[in-house]
Amino acid sequence: MRIFLNDDAHEVDAATLAAALDALGFAGRKIATAVNGRFVAAPARPSTKLADGDRIEVVAPMQGG
C-alpha cells in the first residue's frame, strides 16, 4: 500500500501504524505520530489501521537551548 510519511511517498506492506513505523525504521524511538491530521498516542498505534493513501506525520523531540 502507498502511504505518505511526512509528505514523502512510501510503499509498505503493513496493516497498522505500528507495523508501518517498524518497517520505516522508527521502532523503539520516542516520537509523536498523527494519521490524516489526527494525533495517535503510542499505545493506540498497534490498533490504528492504515489505508492506501493515508498521511502519517512523525515528529521527534528535539533538544536545544
Biopython code that builds the backbone (N, CA, C, O; Angstrom):
import numpy as np
from Bio.PDB.StructureBuilder import StructureBuilder

atoms = [
    (1, "MET", "N", (0.852, -1.168, 0.000)),
    (1, "MET", "CA", (0.000, 0.000, 0.000)),
    (1, "MET", "C", (0.890, 1.221, 0.000)),
    (1, "MET", "O", (2.009, 1.194, 0.512)),
    (2, "ARG", "N", (0.385, 2.284, -0.576)),
    (2, "ARG", "CA", (1.139, 3.542, -0.641)),
    (2, "ARG", "C", (0.647, 4.463, 0.475)),
    (2, "ARG", "O", (-0.545, 4.745, 0.594)),
    (3, "ILE", "N", (1.602, 4.923, 1.290)),
    (3, "ILE", "CA", (1.313, 5.896, 2.335)),
    (3, "ILE", "C", (2.252, 7.079, 2.140)),
    (3, "ILE", "O", (3.217, 7.011, 1.378)),
    (4, "PHE", "N", (1.954, 8.140, 2.831)),
    (4, "PHE", "CA", (2.808, 9.324, 2.797)),
    (4, "PHE", "C", (3.307, 9.583, 4.207)),
    (4, "PHE", "O", (2.516, 9.791, 5.127)),
    (5, "LEU", "N", (4.619, 9.568, 4.370)),
    (5, "LEU", "CA", (5.242, 9.826, 5.658)),
    (5, "LEU", "C", (5.919, 11.179, 5.572)),
    (5, "LEU", "O", (6.879, 11.357, 4.822)),
    (6, "ASN", "N", (5.418, 12.125, 6.338)),
    (6, "ASN", "CA", (5.947, 13.494, 6.300)),
    (6, "ASN", "C", (6.048, 13.981, 4.851)),
    (6, "ASN", "O", (7.056, 14.564, 4.450)),
    (7, "ASP", "N", (5.007, 13.738, 4.088)),
    (7, "ASP", "CA", (4.841, 14.164, 2.700)),
    (7, "ASP", "C", (5.690, 13.407, 1.679)),
    (7, "ASP", "O", (5.694, 13.772, 0.503)),
    (8, "ASP", "N", (6.407, 12.366, 2.095)),
    (8, "ASP", "CA", (7.158, 11.531, 1.156)),
    (8, "ASP", "C", (6.420, 10.211, 0.962)),
    (8, "ASP", "O", (6.018, 9.577, 1.937)),
    (9, "ALA", "N", (6.241, 9.799, -0.274)),
    (9, "ALA", "CA", (5.527, 8.556, -0.581)),
    (9, "ALA", "C", (6.391, 7.344, -0.259)),
    (9, "ALA", "O", (7.595, 7.333, -0.519)),
    (10, "HIS", "N", (5.752, 6.320, 0.314)),
    (10, "HIS", "CA", (6.417, 5.059, 0.635)),
    (10, "HIS", "C", (5.460, 3.924, 0.329)),
    (10, "HIS", "O", (4.249, 4.050, 0.514)),
    (11, "GLU", "N", (6.012, 2.814, -0.141)),
    (11, "GLU", "CA", (5.244, 1.589, -0.315)),
    (11, "GLU", "C", (5.537, 0.704, 0.890)),
    (11, "GLU", "O", (6.693, 0.370, 1.151)),
    (12, "VAL", "N", (4.499, 0.325, 1.622)),
    (12, "VAL", "CA", (4.673, -0.542, 2.786)),
    (12, "VAL", "C", (3.678, -1.692, 2.718)),
    (12, "VAL", "O", (2.615, -1.591, 2.105)),
    (13, "ASP", "N", (4.053, -2.775, 3.361)),
    (13, "ASP", "CA", (3.177, -3.937, 3.465)),
    (13, "ASP", "C", (2.820, -4.078, 4.936)),
    (13, "ASP", "O", (3.183, -5.063, 5.579)),
    (14, "ALA", "N", (2.104, -3.087, 5.465)),
    (14, "ALA", "CA", (1.769, -3.041, 6.889)),
    (14, "ALA", "C", (0.313, -2.628, 7.053)),
    (14, "ALA", "O", (-0.160, -1.703, 6.393)),
    (15, "ALA", "N", (-0.387, -3.321, 7.936)),
    (15, "ALA", "CA", (-1.807, -3.034, 8.140)),
    (15, "ALA", "C", (-2.048, -1.997, 9.224)),
    (15, "ALA", "O", (-3.108, -1.373, 9.264)),
    (16, "THR", "N", (-1.060, -1.807, 10.112)),
    (16, "THR", "CA", (-1.252, -0.888, 11.233)),
    (16, "THR", "C", (-0.163, 0.177, 11.253)),
    (16, "THR", "O", (0.874, 0.049, 10.602)),
    (17, "LEU", "N", (-0.427, 1.218, 12.010)),
    (17, "LEU", "CA", (0.560, 2.284, 12.155)),
    (17, "LEU", "C", (1.829, 1.750, 12.789)),
    (17, "LEU", "O", (2.923, 2.086, 12.338)),
    (18, "ALA", "N", (1.715, 0.929, 13.823)),
    (18, "ALA", "CA", (2.898, 0.379, 14.488)),
    (18, "ALA", "C", (3.754, -0.423, 13.513)),
    (18, "ALA", "O", (4.976, -0.278, 13.504)),
    (19, "ALA", "N", (3.135, -1.259, 12.699)),
    (19, "ALA", "CA", (3.872, -2.069, 11.731)),
    (19, "ALA", "C", (4.549, -1.191, 10.681)),
    (19, "ALA", "O", (5.683, -1.463, 10.286)),
    (20, "ALA", "N", (3.869, -0.149, 10.230)),
    (20, "ALA", "CA", (4.454, 0.762, 9.243)),
    (20, "ALA", "C", (5.649, 1.495, 9.839)),
    (20, "ALA", "O", (6.675, 1.647, 9.176)),
    (21, "LEU", "N", (5.527, 1.946, 11.071)),
    (21, "LEU", "CA", (6.642, 2.637, 11.716)),
    (21, "LEU", "C", (7.836, 1.713, 11.872)),
    (21, "LEU", "O", (8.973, 2.130, 11.656)),
    (22, "ASP", "N", (7.593, 0.465, 12.246)),
    (22, "ASP", "CA", (8.679, -0.511, 12.345)),
    (22, "ASP", "C", (9.357, -0.694, 10.996)),
    (22, "ASP", "O", (10.584, -0.685, 10.905)),
    (23, "ALA", "N", (8.560, -0.859, 9.955)),
    (23, "ALA", "CA", (9.096, -1.087, 8.612)),
    (23, "ALA", "C", (9.892, 0.109, 8.100)),
    (23, "ALA", "O", (10.807, -0.048, 7.291)),
    (24, "LEU", "N", (9.546, 1.288, 8.568)),
    (24, "LEU", "CA", (10.206, 2.508, 8.094)),
    (24, "LEU", "C", (11.343, 2.964, 9.008)),
    (24, "LEU", "O", (11.878, 4.058, 8.828)),
    (25, "GLY", "N", (11.716, 2.136, 9.986)),
    (25, "GLY", "CA", (12.891, 2.421, 10.801)),
    (25, "GLY", "C", (12.658, 3.228, 12.058)),
    (25, "GLY", "O", (13.606, 3.784, 12.612)),
    (26, "PHE", "N", (11.422, 3.309, 12.525)),
    (26, "PHE", "CA", (11.135, 4.096, 13.725)),
    (26, "PHE", "C", (10.948, 3.241, 14.977)),
    (26, "PHE", "O", (10.573, 3.768, 16.024)),
    (27, "ALA", "N", (11.197, 1.948, 14.895)),
    (27, "ALA", "CA", (10.996, 1.048, 16.032)),
    (27, "ALA", "C", (11.826, 1.499, 17.228)),
    (27, "ALA", "O", (13.023, 1.759, 17.103)),
    (28, "GLY", "N", (11.179, 1.590, 18.389)),
    (28, "GLY", "CA", (11.867, 1.917, 19.621)),
    (28, "GLY", "C", (12.205, 3.379, 19.828)),
    (28, "GLY", "O", (12.749, 3.738, 20.872)),
    (29, "ARG", "N", (11.898, 4.230, 18.868)),
    (29, "ARG", "CA", (12.223, 5.655, 19.011)),
    (29, "ARG", "C", (11.089, 6.405, 19.693)),
    (29, "ARG", "O", (9.921, 6.041, 19.557)),
    (30, "LYS", "N", (11.437, 7.438, 20.414)),
    (30, "LYS", "CA", (10.450, 8.314, 21.058)),
    (30, "LYS", "C", (9.985, 9.323, 20.020)),
    (30, "LYS", "O", (10.730, 10.226, 19.639)),
    (31, "ILE", "N", (8.748, 9.161, 19.567)),
    (31, "ILE", "CA", (8.208, 10.025, 18.521)),
    (31, "ILE", "C", (6.755, 10.339, 18.830)),
    (31, "ILE", "O", (6.116, 9.663, 19.638)),
    (32, "ALA", "N", (6.251, 11.358, 18.186)),
    (32, "ALA", "CA", (4.819, 11.673, 18.202)),
    (32, "ALA", "C", (4.305, 11.372, 16.801)),
    (32, "ALA", "O", (5.002, 11.603, 15.812)),
    (33, "THR", "N", (3.072, 10.852, 16.720)),
    (33, "THR", "CA", (2.531, 10.467, 15.423)),
    (33, "THR", "C", (1.114, 11.000, 15.223)),
    (33, "THR", "O", (0.359, 11.216, 16.172)),
    (34, "ALA", "N", (0.792, 11.200, 13.958)),
    (34, "ALA", "CA", (-0.564, 11.573, 13.560)),
    (34, "ALA", "C", (-0.867, 10.854, 12.251)),
    (34, "ALA", "O", (0.023, 10.654, 11.424)),
    (35, "VAL", "N", (-2.116, 10.472, 12.071)),
    (35, "VAL", "CA", (-2.576, 9.873, 10.820)),
    (35, "VAL", "C", (-3.701, 10.734, 10.294)),
    (35, "VAL", "O", (-4.711, 10.940, 10.968)),
    (36, "ASN", "N", (-3.520, 11.234, 9.091)),
    (36, "ASN", "CA", (-4.506, 12.111, 8.448)),
    (36, "ASN", "C", (-4.898, 13.286, 9.349)),
    (36, "ASN", "O", (-6.066, 13.664, 9.436)),
    (37, "GLY", "N", (-3.884, 13.852, 10.019)),
    (37, "GLY", "CA", (-4.099, 15.040, 10.833)),
    (37, "GLY", "C", (-4.602, 14.790, 12.240)),
    (37, "GLY", "O", (-4.818, 15.744, 12.988)),
    (38, "ARG", "N", (-4.795, 13.538, 12.624)),
    (38, "ARG", "CA", (-5.286, 13.210, 13.969)),
    (38, "ARG", "C", (-4.177, 12.549, 14.772)),
    (38, "ARG", "O", (-3.588, 11.560, 14.336)),
    (39, "PHE", "N", (-3.893, 13.103, 15.955)),
    (39, "PHE", "CA", (-2.861, 12.571, 16.840)),
    (39, "PHE", "C", (-3.172, 11.120, 17.194)),
    (39, "PHE", "O", (-4.320, 10.767, 17.465)),
    (40, "VAL", "N", (-2.132, 10.283, 17.189)),
    (40, "VAL", "CA", (-2.269, 8.888, 17.604)),
    (40, "VAL", "C", (-1.249, 8.640, 18.708)),
    (40, "VAL", "O", (-0.043, 8.688, 18.468)),
    (41, "ALA", "N", (-1.735, 8.374, 19.916)),
    (41, "ALA", "CA", (-0.858, 8.099, 21.052)),
    (41, "ALA", "C", (-0.155, 6.757, 20.854)),
    (41, "ALA", "O", (-0.670, 5.875, 20.168)),
    (42, "ALA", "N", (1.011, 6.611, 21.452)),
    (42, "ALA", "CA", (1.809, 5.395, 21.292)),
    (42, "ALA", "C", (1.026, 4.113, 21.600)),
    (42, "ALA", "O", (1.137, 3.151, 20.839)),
    (43, "PRO", "N", (0.241, 4.060, 22.681)),
    (43, "PRO", "CA", (-0.491, 2.808, 22.958)),
    (43, "PRO", "C", (-1.539, 2.454, 21.895)),
    (43, "PRO", "O", (-1.945, 1.295, 21.801)),
    (44, "ALA", "N", (-1.975, 3.416, 21.109)),
    (44, "ALA", "CA", (-3.004, 3.168, 20.094)),
    (44, "ALA", "C", (-2.416, 2.778, 18.736)),
    (44, "ALA", "O", (-3.166, 2.381, 17.845)),
    (45, "ARG", "N", (-1.123, 2.877, 18.558)),
    (45, "ARG", "CA", (-0.517, 2.597, 17.253)),
    (45, "ARG", "C", (-0.751, 1.162, 16.762)),
    (45, "ARG", "O", (-1.033, 0.973, 15.579)),
    (46, "PRO", "N", (-0.643, 0.141, 17.629)),
    (46, "PRO", "CA", (-0.872, -1.227, 17.139)),
    (46, "PRO", "C", (-2.298, -1.481, 16.655)),
    (46, "PRO", "O", (-2.519, -2.383, 15.847)),
    (47, "SER", "N", (-3.253, -0.714, 17.129)),
    (47, "SER", "CA", (-4.644, -0.930, 16.714)),
    (47, "SER", "C", (-5.126, 0.097, 15.696)),
    (47, "SER", "O", (-6.287, 0.068, 15.288)),
    (48, "THR", "N", (-4.245, 1.001, 15.286)),
    (48, "THR", "CA", (-4.606, 2.016, 14.292)),
    (48, "THR", "C", (-4.385, 1.450, 12.892)),
    (48, "THR", "O", (-3.248, 1.305, 12.442)),
    (49, "LYS", "N", (-5.479, 1.136, 12.214)),
    (49, "LYS", "CA", (-5.421, 0.560, 10.875)),
    (49, "LYS", "C", (-5.052, 1.635, 9.857)),
    (49, "LYS", "O", (-5.434, 2.797, 9.993)),
    (50, "LEU", "N", (-4.309, 1.227, 8.846)),
    (50, "LEU", "CA", (-3.924, 2.126, 7.761)),
    (50, "LEU", "C", (-4.658, 1.740, 6.482)),
    (50, "LEU", "O", (-5.030, 0.584, 6.282)),
    (51, "ALA", "N", (-4.853, 2.723, 5.637)),
    (51, "ALA", "CA", (-5.457, 2.504, 4.325)),
    (51, "ALA", "C", (-4.573, 3.162, 3.273)),
    (51, "ALA", "O", (-3.802, 4.075, 3.570)),
    (52, "ASP", "N", (-4.697, 2.687, 2.054)),
    (52, "ASP", "CA", (-3.939, 3.246, 0.952)),
    (52, "ASP", "C", (-4.154, 4.757, 0.877)),
    (52, "ASP", "O", (-5.291, 5.230, 0.888)),
    (53, "GLY", "N", (-3.061, 5.506, 0.800)),
    (53, "GLY", "CA", (-3.138, 6.957, 0.683)),
    (53, "GLY", "C", (-3.112, 7.708, 1.999)),
    (53, "GLY", "O", (-3.115, 8.939, 2.002)),
    (54, "ASP", "N", (-3.087, 6.986, 3.134)),
    (54, "ASP", "CA", (-3.044, 7.673, 4.430)),
    (54, "ASP", "C", (-1.789, 8.530, 4.533)),
    (54, "ASP", "O", (-0.741, 8.224, 3.963)),
    (55, "ARG", "N", (-1.941, 9.614, 5.283)),
    (55, "ARG", "CA", (-0.825, 10.531, 5.522)),
    (55, "ARG", "C", (-0.416, 10.438, 6.985)),
    (55, "ARG", "O", (-1.203, 10.716, 7.890)),
    (56, "ILE", "N", (0.819, 10.046, 7.191)),
    (56, "ILE", "CA", (1.370, 9.883, 8.531)),
    (56, "ILE", "C", (2.377, 10.989, 8.772)),
    (56, "ILE", "O", (3.233, 11.273, 7.934)),
    (57, "GLU", "N", (2.257, 11.599, 9.925)),
    (57, "GLU", "CA", (3.237, 12.602, 10.344)),
    (57, "GLU", "C", (3.992, 12.042, 11.537)),
    (57, "GLU", "O", (3.385, 11.522, 12.473)),
    (58, "VAL", "N", (5.302, 12.148, 11.505)),
    (58, "VAL", "CA", (6.159, 11.711, 12.608)),
    (58, "VAL", "C", (7.013, 12.894, 13.016)),
    (58, "VAL", "O", (7.661, 13.534, 12.188)),
    (59, "VAL", "N", (6.999, 13.169, 14.311)),
    (59, "VAL", "CA", (7.806, 14.257, 14.858)),
    (59, "VAL", "C", (8.625, 13.693, 16.003)),
    (59, "VAL", "O", (8.086, 13.043, 16.899)),
    (60, "ALA", "N", (9.927, 13.941, 15.976)),
    (60, "ALA", "CA", (10.826, 13.505, 17.044)),
    (60, "ALA", "C", (11.143, 14.699, 17.933)),
    (60, "ALA", "O", (11.346, 15.806, 17.436)),
    (61, "PRO", "N", (11.187, 14.481, 19.249)),
    (61, "PRO", "CA", (11.536, 15.593, 20.136)),
    (61, "PRO", "C", (12.959, 16.056, 19.880)),
    (61, "PRO", "O", (13.840, 15.264, 19.546)),
    (62, "MET", "N", (13.163, 17.350, 20.044)),
    (62, "MET", "CA", (14.480, 17.926, 19.829)),
    (62, "MET", "C", (14.963, 18.564, 21.108)),
    (62, "MET", "O", (14.170, 19.101, 21.881)),
    (63, "GLN", "N", (16.242, 18.510, 21.330)),
    (63, "GLN", "CA", (16.843, 19.183, 22.472)),
    (63, "GLN", "C", (17.529, 20.430, 21.985)),
    (63, "GLN", "O", (18.020, 20.494, 20.858)),
    (64, "GLY", "N", (17.556, 21.376, 22.810)),
    (64, "GLY", "CA", (18.237, 22.610, 22.423)),
    (64, "GLY", "C", (18.201, 23.609, 23.561)),
    (64, "GLY", "O", (17.673, 23.342, 24.641)),
    (65, "GLY", "N", (18.748, 24.708, 23.300)),
    (65, "GLY", "CA", (18.775, 25.686, 24.367)),
    (65, "GLY", "C", (18.965, 27.065, 23.843)),
    (65, "GLY", "O", (19.011, 28.019, 24.619)),
]
sb = StructureBuilder()
sb.init_structure("model")
sb.init_model(0)
sb.init_chain("A")
sb.init_seg("    ")
for serial, (resi, resn, name, xyz) in enumerate(atoms, 1):
    if name == "N":
        sb.init_residue(resn, " ", resi, " ")
    sb.init_atom(name, np.array(xyz, "f"), 0.0, 1.0, " ", f" {name:<3s}", serial, name[0])
structure = sb.get_structure()
